[in-house]
Amino acid sequence: MFGFGKKKLDDRMLGMISLEISMFMRWVEVNCNRMLNPDDVEDIAKRILTREKYKFGGDEITALTLLAMGNTDFKRVDSLREKFNFDKNVSGFCASIGISVPK
């Protein structure tokens, strides 16, 4: 309720989580021919932070949303998707944050 026992989010983890969100956003763009809206990105950020048991508030959600949506280096994001087999594991990612795989 008050965040006891939850981890504090640092800049390194903000960057890593924003990349995870960017990979998912790019996957949706490539495979569903659409982009996620900012509300969807905020929801995904909250779900990832909850999954990872981080303390967070509005500032962290805003930072993650802006970082993820501002990442326009698609070649880098696509390279990371390939390196980490994100596309093959997207159903596991979606399950881990409690959403259905987008269509």
MOVEN-V52006 format. One record per pair of residues at least 4 apart in sequence whose ideal C-beta (glycine too) atoms are under 7 Angstrom apart, sorted by the first residue. I is the first residue (numbers start at 1). J is the second residue. Records with the same first field share a line. If there is no record, write none. Layout:
# MOVEN-V52006
I=J ; J
This chain:
# MOVEN-V52006
3=55
6=53 ; 54 ; 55
7=53 ; 54 ; 55
8=55
9=13 ; 14 ; 54 ; 55 ; 56 ; 60
11=15
12=16
13=17
14=18 ; 63 ; 64 ; 67
15=19
16=20
17=21 ; 48 ; 64
18=22 ; 64 ; 67 ; 68 ; 71
19=23 ; 80
20=24 ; 48
21=25 ; 41 ; 44 ; 45 ; 48 ; 64 ; 68
22=26 ; 68 ; 71 ; 77
23=27 ; 77 ; 80 ; 81 ; 86
24=28 ; 44 ; 93
25=29 ; 36 ; 41 ; 68
26=30 ; 74 ; 77 ; 78 ; 81
27=31 ; 81 ; 86 ; 87 ; 90
28=32 ; 34 ; 36 ; 102
29=34 ; 35
32=102 ; 103
36=40 ; 41
38=42 ; 65 ; 69
39=43
40=44
41=45 ; 65 ; 68 ; 69
42=46 ; 61 ; 65
43=47
44=48 ; 97
45=49 ; 61 ; 64 ; 65
46=50 ; 61
47=51 ; 97 ; 98
48=52 ; 97
49=54 ; 56 ; 60
51=96 ; 97
56=60 ; 61
58=62
59=63
60=64
61=65
62=66
63=67
64=68
65=69
66=70
67=71
71=77
73=77
74=78
75=79
76=80
77=81
78=82
79=83
80=84
81=86 ; 87
85=89
86=90
89=93
90=94 ; 101
91=95 ; 101
92=96
93=97
94=99 ; 100 ; 101
